[in-house]
Amino acid sequence: FKPSVRDRPIIGDGLGLLSTDPATVPFRGHFEYRWKVYTDLRKTIQETAGSLTQFASGYQRLGFTKDEETGRITYREWLPPAQSMSLVGDFNKWNEGATPMSRDAFGTWEVTLPPEAIPHRSKVKFCAVTPEGSKVYRVPAWIRWSCPDLGKFGSTYDGIYWDPASSTDDLCFKGFTAPRPEMPQSLRIYEAHVGMSSIEPKCNSYLEFAKDVLPRIKESGYNCIQLMAIMEHSYYGSFGYHVTSPFAVSSRSGTPDEFKTLVDEAHRMGLLVLIDLVHSHVSNNADDGLNGMDFGQAESDSYFMTGDRGYHRLWDSRLYCYKNYEVLRYLLSNLRWWLEEYNCDGFRFDGVTSMLYHHHGLYMSFTGNYEEYFSMQTDVDAVVYLMLASELVKSLRPNAIMIAEDVSGMPGLCVPVAEGGIGFDYRLAMSLPDLWISLLKEAKDEHWGMNHIVSRMCNRRRGVEKTIAYAECHDQSIVGDKTIAFWLMDAEMYTGMGDDGTQGTVAIERGMSLHMIIRAITMGLGGEGYLNFMGNEFGHPEWVDFPREGNSWSSAHCRRRFDLADSGLLRYRFLLKWDVALHALEESTGFASDEHLLVSSQHEEDKVIVFERGDLVFVINLHPCTDYMDYKVGVREHGRYKVCLDSDAYDFRGRGRTVHDW
């Protein structure tokens, strides 16, 4: 039994944020206008579609659908500017005249075929005549799987008709059996890329990831995985951000049913599954996906904005027209698709800054002045879409997680919609990796400022909006950049990571110590949750370089060397051991999300930071050459304290200078 989904009622006037954040009061008119656009649009959707959740069920009608009683297959595509359309593919030998489609008054083309007319896994496209009279072949916008011709180098993508129940050749997923994990007290997120998750230089599969990588993540103490590059993208080197088919799982790693198997196995292990969702832009590639729907038509008939407004100069990609009714249906249905078809637990929204502003954040240095957030440069249509998205997700899954990647720091991003916010649960603390990289790159250890570190760590709207802290993510791992481990140890990672029972060279000892301390400070002080990119927990050496012409299409640097952390002969295992211990401490105490956070000392001369988080007292010595004995720190409660975690312990190949007396 599956209960019907109901929209959550909106109780509020959209102005609550003005009471909690007085700096927003001068912009009351902006919030009133935004709220009116939102409520008017929501009312229109309810009047025309019945409800927001029903509106977001476009995949039940558009694209390929099959009547469960008769088995008849119907294909529908919204493309108003097309002069004529036909469905082509292997099933009709690509005959343009064999399967013509008819158009309704709203620009949706349709054709219905007999049962089993299209075989499972067969290639499909549509052939359309443009307003100029030319014929084009395109991948359907709502396609559920899409693949290139693996036998042809550089071939374009074809839509693949997916109906595994009608075939015995493929793994046919029988249904989710593992219960969805409960929301943890603190999110500890493992950011992962399935394709590059193998130890071997190859593109890994969903099934191999489920078998080999998920157990590692679970054993390391993480409770949530954030999967990159799941939505189909023709360019592998884009890290999955140049999406071509939003409803399709990436064919490089397997089939839709194999991805469902991965999700079910993650849930069986108690791991939440988040999708790295890209609704901020779409690939400029017309032959392989959604941009193929652009025939130069008006915005009202298009997925994209027209002219320069529809093009992102830096990303070389197309931008959605968020005020368009059918675009809203497409994107909101996409959210529901990933939640219900694949049983995912939420999303990390990519490129939110680009959505929030007409300037897309390009060449902007946000200072915190509220005029930068609420002005004519704010893209209210995109903001309203995100508000609708938040309400939809919470209506479908009240405990679903929504994380925003926003570098601007827009106030209210993680405030409920009814209170005047946009409705995300968390924002990424994107300034924290920049802090650590700037210190490692530009300042000597003795010049690190304790006040500077603490102020950057605590620079957030605590108690109002929640933040996911991280020391580094995939951005710092890309070729041309350096991970924290590489900044710390550089070339000595190639020669000094062999374990001979000592602390190693000065560079290695310093590097390993700071690698551990940086993670402890970030998790303890920087947010209400924590994120780590795959492999960085043990100081993965080198960089990520996807197969490309410049490296002779090699995957040598597009993999994760988990074997380095497994080896009893290398020091990487101590960095992993620290990460495991840090997560175990967080699991037992919940310190990362505890409301009690007090920095009691940030001593510039001693280079010592002392802070309380929950029931823990963190004492961090960042002095490059001075140890302290009987160092006095203030605590809120009298009593005897025990050492829970010590980065200088022998267990982590430290010097063991701290006495653990009980």
MIVEXVO-176812 format. One record per residue (C-alpha): residue in one letter; x, y, z. Coordinates in steps of 0.001 Angstrom, whole numbers, plus 524288, in hexadecimal, padded with zeros to 5 digits. Each point is the difference from the previous one (the first is absolute). Layout:
// MIVEXVO-176812
AXYZ;...
//
This chain:
// MIVEXVO-176812
F800008000080000;K8054880D577FC37;P7F89880B9C805BD;S7FCC980B407F709;V8093880B8580058;R7FA6B80CEA8047D;D805CB80D837FED7;R8048A805C280CC3;P7F7DC80BE2803A6;I8072880CEA7FFD3;I7FDC98069980D17;G8063880D5D80045;D8013C80CA97F89A;G80DDA7FE947FB0E;L804D380B01808B9;G8047C7F8AD80C18;L80E43801CB7FC31;L7FE9480E9E80221;S7FDE57FD6D80E86;T80B857F6CF801C3;D80976807A87F774;P7FE1280EBB801BD;A80973802CA7F4CF;T7F5807FB367F691;V7F5EB80A218046F;P8040280A5D7F5F0;F7FD0D7F5EB7F576;R7F21E7FD278044A;G7FAEC803B57F283;H808BB7F5BF7F9C1;F7FADF7F55C8090C;E7F1D98041F7FDDB;Y801CB7FF8A7F14B;R806EC7F2D980099;W7F5507FA5980892;K7F56C804E77F6CF;V806A17F9E47F41E;Y801567F34180786;T7F2087FF6880524;D7FA158042F7F2F7;L807A77F58A7F8D1;R7FCA67F5B580A09;K7F191803A37FED0;T800A47FED47F12C;I8064B7F29E80124;Q7F59E7FB5880982;E7F505804F77F739;T805757F9E47F39B;A8066C7F39480501;G7F8C57FD6D80CB5;S80BF3800F5808C1;L80E8B802977FFB9;T802F67F1898018D;Q7F6EE7FC757F4D0;F8063980A947F7A6;A80D297F9A9802DB;S7FBED7F2D87FA63;G802FE803637F1DA;Y807967F3707FDDD;Q7F3457F888801AF;R7FB0E8062C7F36C;L80B88805637F84E;G80B067F8307FA24;F7FDAA7F1697FE8E;T7F4F87FA2B80812;K7F9B57F29A7FFA7;D7F1E67FCF080324;E800A07F57580A70;E7F32A7F9DA7FB81;T8017D800017F141;G80EC7800BA7FEC4;R7FEB880AD77F5CB;I80B95809507FF5C;T7FDC280EA17FEFB;Y80A7F809F97FD28;R7FDCE80E8F80243;E8093780B7A7FE39;W7FDC780E848028B;L806108074E7F48D;P7F71B80B0C7FB02;P808E28052B7F523;A801117F3097F8C8;Q7F8CE7FFF07F301;S7FEAA7F1418002E;M805507F4CF80820;S801857F1547FF28;L805887F5A9808E8;V80B787F87A7FA62;G808D27F53C804C9;D804347F2067FEAF;F7F1D67FBB380143;N7FC19806347F2F2;K80D697FF937F98C;W8014580EC780190;N7F562802627F5FB;E7FBED80E498016F;G7F2957FDA17FA3B;A7FC9D7F37F80746;T7FBBC805B580D20;P7FADB80DF27FE58;M7FBAF807C280BD8;S7F46D80938801C8;R8004880D40806CE;D7F66880556809F7;A7FC8E80E3B8025A;F80ACE801B380A12;G80B3A7FB367F792;T800CB7F21D80528;W802237F5707F5C1;E7FACD7F24F80206;V7FFA77F2447FA46;T7FB027F31B80580;L805687F2BF7FBEF;P7FB887F1FA80208;P8053E7F7FD80B6E;E80E567FC047FEB5;A801738083B7F3B1;I80CBF8055A80578;P809467F59A80549;H806DE8020C80CDE;R80D698069B7FE78;S7FD7A804327F1FA;K8047C80D4B7FB22;V7F5F080ACC7FE52;K7FFEC80E407FBE8;F7F65A809367FA0F;C80128806697F2C0;A7FB0280DFD7FF7F;V7FEB980A257F55E;T8048280D42804F1;P7F95080CEE7FC97;E80A7E801D67F596;G7FC537F2FE7F9C2;S80BF67F803803A9;K7FF0F7F265805FF;V806BF7FCC880CD0;Y8011E7F3B18082F;R7FF448024980EA6;V800757F85E80CCE;P7F2B5800A3806F8;A7FFCC809D080B29;W7FA0C7F66D809C6;I808527F43F7FC28;R8032A7F6EF80B53;W80CA87FA8C7FA97;S8091C804FC7F579;C80C687FA3D7FA4B;P809F2802BB7F556;D803B57F5977F639;L80B057F96880768;G805987FAC27F35F;K8022380D897FA30;F80992809E780570;G7F99180D3480253;S7F2707FB407FC66;T7F425807B28046B;Y7F6547FB1780A10;D7F39F7F8907FCC9;G7F41D7FED580890;I7FE127F21D804DC;Y7F26F7FA948024D;W800B97F9EC80D86;D7F6597F562803FA;P807C57F523806C6;A7F3B37F8E580461;S7FDF07FC1D7F1CD;S80D917F9F47FEDC;T807E27F54F8068F;D80D3A8052B7FBA8;D8018480ADD80A30;L7FFCF800DA80EA4;C7F1E480398802E7;F7FEC4806E980D01;K7F49C7FA0D80782;G7FDDB80B118098E;F80655806C380B85;T800B47F70E80BCB;A808BA8076B8097F;P7F97380A18808BF;R8040580E097FDD2;P809548042880AD8;E7FB4E8096E80A44;M8055F80DCA80007;P80C918000680816;Q802DA809F580A88;S80B6B805157F7F3;L802467FE397F171;R80D5F7FA617FCAE;I800397FFF47F137;Y808F97F8317F726;E80096806B27F2C3;A8027D7F58C7F5CB;H801287FE537F150;V7FC407F2427FBE2;G8079A800107F343;M80D148035980627;S7FE1F7F7D180C55;S807A17F4197FB79;I80DD97FCEF80436;E802627FC007F1F3;P8015A80A067F4F2;K7F2447FE387FA9C;C7F23F8052D800F9;N7F9AE7F91280B77;S7F21F7FAB37FFED;Y7F487801D380927;L800927F1CD80410;E80E9F8006E80290;F7FE5380C6C807F5;A7F55C7F9788080F;K808887F41680244;D80D57806258023D;V7FE7680E43803EB;L7F38C800B580815;P805B17F70F80AA0;R80BE9808FB800FA;I7F75180BDE801B3;K7F7FA7F93780A77;E80BED7FB118074A;S805E580D9A7FFDE;G7F4798053A807A6;Y7F8D5808297F5E8;N7F12A7FFB880020;C7FCF68062C7F2D5;I805587FF147F231;Q7FF1280AFE7F62E;L801237FA5C7F25F;M80590808567F532;A7FE127FE557F160;I7F3DB7F76B800D8;M7F7D7808047F66C;E804127FCB27F214;H80ABB808937FA6D;S806F97FE1E7F326;Y80CDC8062A8045F;Y8063D7F76480A73;G809EE80A70803C8;S7F5428095980465;F7FF1C7F89580CFE;G7F1BC7FDEC7FC50;Y7FC4280E587FFBE;H7FD59801417F162;V7F3847F80F80072;T7F9E07FBD77F334;S7F4847F78180494;P7FB1D8038B80DBA;F7F7017F42480166;A80A507F6047FC0B;V80A6A7F9C980892;S80DB3800877FA81;S8018D7F4727F6CB;R80EC77FF9180233;S7FDDA7F91D80CF1;G7F4577F7807FCCC;T7F1667FF387FE7B;P7F4C88065380773;D7FD347F33C806FB;E80E327FE8280402;F7FFC280D98805D0;K7F3C87FC5A807A2;T8078B7F46080547;L80AA180948804BA;V7F617808AD806F1;D7F95F7F45D80665;E80D027FAAC804BF;A803D680D3E80586;H7F32F8007180789;R802637F23E804D5;M80CB8804FB805DB;G7F92480B8980647;L80575809FA7F665;L7F7AD80B217FAC7;V8016F802A77F168;L8008180DCE7FA86;I8008A8033E7F18C;D8089F80AE57FAF7;L7F51E806FA7F8AC;V802B7809687F4D0;H7F477809117FD55;S8085D80C247FE83;H803CB7FD807F1DD;V800817F5787F5A0;S80A247FB837F633;N8015F8083A7F3BA;N800CA7F3587F83B;A7F4177FF927F700;D8028A7F27F7FA2F;D8003F7F8A080CE6;G7F52E805A980842;L7F6C380A9D8045E;N8064580B707F8DA;G7FBBB7F9307F387;M7F25F8053B802DC;D8045980DE17FCF4;F7FBD5803E17F23B;G8019780E9480294;Q7F1E5801448049A;A7FA49809C88098F;E802547FDD980E90;S7F1B57FC5B80209;D802287F4287F733;S80DA07FC8A804D0;Y807227F9AD80B4D;F809E980B0E7FFBE;M800F680EA880087;T80343806697F316;G80BE5807D37FBE9;D80B06802C080984;R7F6D87FDB180B8A;G7FF107F1BA7FC27;Y80E927FD887FF58;H80A007FEAE80AF7;R80CBB8059E7FAE0;L808EE7F97A809D6;W7F9D17F28C7FF7B;D7FCC6800057F16E;S7F2787FADD8032D;R7F18F803507FEA8;L7F7938062680A99;Y7F20C7FBF48030F;C7F48F8095E7FEBA;Y7FA897FE6080DBE;K7F3C78081D7FD7F;N7FB6D7F6987F56B;Y7F4D67F73280479;E804F47F3F67F8CB;V80DE580203804E5;L7FAC48003B80DDC;R7F89E7F3657FD38;Y80C667F9DF7FA7E;L80902803CB80B30;L7F66D7FD4D80B0A;S7FC977F2E77F9E3;N80E7C7FD167FF80;L800F0801EC80EAE;R7F48C7F6F280253;W805C27F6137F686;W80CA57FE97807A6;L7F8CD7FF3C80CF6;E7F5D57F6097FBF4;E805DF7F8297F4DC;Y80D687FEA980642;N7FC328019B80E54;C80A5580A5C8025F;D80020807BB80CA1;G8028B80DA47FB0C;F8087B808C87F7C9;R80BEA808847FFBD;F7FBEE80AEF7F6BA;D80B97803FD7F7A7;G8029680DD57FB4C;V7F5A0806AA80841;T8074F80CFA7FF6A;S7FE887FFF67F146;M7F1607FE42801A0;L7FDFB80A8280A46;Y8055380B6F7F826;H7FF05804EC7F21B;H80EC78020980039;H8017F7F1B480470;G80A5580404809CF;L809D48023B7F510;Y80ADB8096D80378;M7F9048034480CBC;S8067C8014980D2B;F7F5107FEEF809E9;T802A78088880BDF;G7F4067FCF98083A;N7F90680C927FC61;Y7F1A17FC4F7FF32;E7FE37808777F3FB;E807DE7F5A37F8E2;Y7F58F7F5DA8035A;F7F324807217FE3C;S80027808BE7F410;M7FC808006A7F1A7;Q80B517F6797FDF2;T7F8AD7F57E807A5;D7F9A17F61B7F6F3;V7F2C37FF1980696;D7FB277F5C67F64D;A80B217F6E3803BB;V7FE2A802D580E7C;V7F18D7FCC27FEEA;Y803537F34F7F8FE;L808F27FC4A80B58;M7F51B803488099F;L7F6BC7F7187F87A;A80A7E7F5847FF95;S801C5800B580EB8;E7F1757FEF08027F;L7FE8B7F4BB7F677;V80B327F82D805CF;K7FAF6801D780DD6;S7F23D7FC467FBBF;L8050D7F3637FA18;R80A217FCF980A83;P7FF178085180C5B;N80D717FB3480456;A80689801B07F2CA;I80C93807E180013;M8027980BE37F78A;I80D91806067FF8C;A8034980C467F85F;E80D08803027F9AE;D8001080ECE8011B;V80C358083C800FD;S7F8CB80CED801C3;G7FA987FD9080DA3;M7F22A804617FCB0;P7F849801EA80CA6;G7F4227F74B8017C;L804E97F5627F6F4;C7FE257F5E780ACC;V7F3F4805FE80638;P7F2967F99C7FDCA;V7F8478053C7F479;A7F4778044780863;E80924808AE807E1;G80556806D97F3FE;G80B4D7F6F17FD36;I803267F73B7F47D;G7FE927F365807B8;F80D037F8DB7FF85;D8045A7F84780BF2;Y80E8B802C57FEE7;R80972808737F881;L80DEE7FC147FCE3;A80A8B8079180748;M80721803217F371;S80970809AD8062A;L806617F5E9808DF;P807E27F8C97F58C;D8048B80D497FB25;L804848033C80DD0;W808557F3D680158;I805A8800C57F258;S8038C80E64801AC;L806DF7FD2680CE3;L807947F4837FA76;K803418070A7F36E;E802F980DC2804A2;A803988001980E86;K80ABD7F9DA8081C;D7FB3A7F80380B88;E804A680A25809C7;H7F7E380A5A7F911;W7F3137F8E5800D1;G7F61C8087E80723;M7F7D47F92C80A55;N7F5C980AD47FFC7;H7FF9B7FF207F13F;I7FD997F14C80033;V7F587800C780A71;S7F8E380B737F9BD;R7FF797F92C7F2CE;M7FB7A7F34D80645;C7F513806D08076A;N7FBE68095C7F536;R7F2437FAD77FE24;R7F2358028F804D8;R800697F66880B48;G7F2CE7FC6B8057A;V7F915804DB7F3C5;E806147F8DA7F47C;K807967F33F80066;T80CDC7FDC57F90A;I807947F43C7FAEE;A80E598022280328;Y80AF77FA377F7FD;A80E99801E57FEE7;E8005A7FBF27F1C3;C7F7467F9C07F5C4;H801537FB9C7F1F0;D8036980DE17FBAA;Q80D427FF588068C;S802DB7F2AA7FA19;I7FF11803E47F1AF;V80C328008D7F79F;G805F480D8F8010A;D7FC9F8011F80E6D;K8052B7F91680C14;T7F9C77F8B180B38;I8036D803B280DF2;A808D97F415800FC;F80740804267F3C2;W8017C80E0D804B4;L805647FAC780CD3;M809327F5627FB3A;D8015D802247F15D;A80AAF7F7B17F9AB;E803597F92C80CCB;M7F3467F8867FEB0;Y806FB7F81A7F584;T80BBF7FCA180883;G7FC978022F80E40;M7F3487F8AE8024B;G806877F2EF80259;D7FE187FC6080E4A;D80C6B7FC8480745;G7FA578019B80D9F;T804A480E208018E;Q7F91B80CF37FDF2;G806FF801917F30A;T8063680C3E7FA6E;V7FC9480D8180509;A7F734802537F437;I7F8D57F321801D0;E7FE488017780EAE;R7FB2380E017FE7F;G7F75A7FC477F492;M7F9717F49B806AE;S7FE00807A280C95;L7F9D780BA97F945;H7F7D67F7357F727;M7F9BB7FA3580C30;I7FED880CD080779;I7F9C88073F7F48D;R7F54E7F5D77FF46;A7FD8B8008780EAA;I7FEEA80ED680003;T7F731800007F40D;M7F6AE7F5B680541;G7FFF6805A380DAD;L7FEE380E6E7FD0A;G7FBC0802017F1E5;G7F1DA7FBB77FF09;E7F4F27F6FC803DF;G804277F4E77F707;Y80C467FB687F900;L804097FBE37F252;N80BE87F9297FA5D;F803667FC957F1FA;M803117F1E37FCDF;G80E217FC9780329;N8039B80CBF806B0;E7FD5F7F9C780D33;F80D0B7F8F37FEB4;G8074680A9F7F8A1;H7FE6E7FA7A7F260;P80C20803D27F834;E800188073A7F31E;W7F4228058E7F90B;V7F4197FC327F803;D802118004D7F15B;F7F50D7FA507F7D7;P803397F8C27F362;R80243809FC7F536;E807E38021A7F3D7;G80A7C8073E807B8;N803037F3F880851;S7FE097F60F7F510;W7F2AC7FC66805A3;S806327FA0E80BFD;S7F8997FCEE80C92;A80C837FEEC807EF;H7FC5D80C3D807A6;C7F1667FDCC7FF8B;R7FEFF7F5E180ABF;R8010B7FEFD80EC2;R80B9E7F8CB805D0;F7F9497FA1680BCB;D80AB87F5CE7FFF3;L8096480A4280550;A7F7F18015880C60;D7FE8A7F138800F8;S80EA37FD997FF95;G806B07FD2C80CF7;L80C8E805737FA4C;L7FB5D80DE07FD5E;R7FC6F80B89808AD;Y7F331802AA7F90F;R7F9867F65180916;F8024B8090380BA5;L7F8D980B387F962;L7F4A87F6C37FD4A;K800707FB0780DEE;W7FEDC80E08804E6;D7F45D802827F73C;V7F9467F3C780514;A802BA803E680E16;L7FB0A80DDD7FDD3;H7F3477FADE7FA43;A7FE877F62B80B11;L8016480B02809D3;E7F5E88081B7F8D0;E7F6BF7F4747FF3F;S800D17FDCA80EAC;T7FED880E4C80403;G7F93B807257F4BF;F8093E80B7C801B8;A7FF9B804767F1B6;S7F1CA8044480112;D7FF8C8039680E6A;E7FAC080DA38027F;H80A0F802AB80A8A;L80BF18060A7F99F;L8090B808A8807D9;V80D9E804707FC15;S806D2802D080CDB;S80DA0802EA7FADA;Q80675803D57F34E;H80DA480338804A2;E80813806387F544;E80D427FEC4806A3;D7FE187F203804B6;K7F92A7FC3F7F339;V7F5B67F8DD807EF;I7F15E7FF367FD9D;V7F6F57FAE280A96;F7F17F7FE0E7FDBF;E7F4AB7F83E80565;R7F6647F8C27F75E;G7F5A07F8828072C;D806677F90E80B78;L80D6B7FFF97F9A3;V80B5080964801D4;F808F88014C7F42D;V80DE180489802E0;I807558028F7F34F;N80E87803458000F;L803DB805D97F2E2;H80D57804DF80445;P80A037FA8D7F66E;C80AC07FDAC80A18;T7FB058018280E01;D7F9E67F5A2808AC;Y7F8F28038C80C91;M7FF317F92380D1B;D7F5478028A80A0E;Y7F974809857F6AE;K7F43B80620806AC;V7F316800F57F8CA;G7F2C5804A580494;V7F4537F6C98008A;R7F1B78024F802EE;E7FECA7F4CC809B2;H808FE7FC5980B3C;G805097F21480027;R809E77F69C7FAB0;Y8010D7FEDD7F138;K805367F49C7F82F;V8069D800117F2B6;C7F6907FADA7F5B1;L8086F802217F40E;D80E3C803C97FE7A;S8063B802947F2CD;D80D847FE1E8061E;A7FCC67F253804D9;Y8083A7F47F7FBC9;D7F3EC7FA5A7F976;F8012380AC87F5DB;R80ED37FF377FF0F;G8019C80B7B80933;R80A0E8020080AAC;G7F6F07FCA480B4F;R802D880C53807B8;T7F2A3800B480686;V7FD977F72880BC4;H7F3527F84C7FF5E;D7FE937FCC580E53;W7F2317FA5A7FF5A;
//
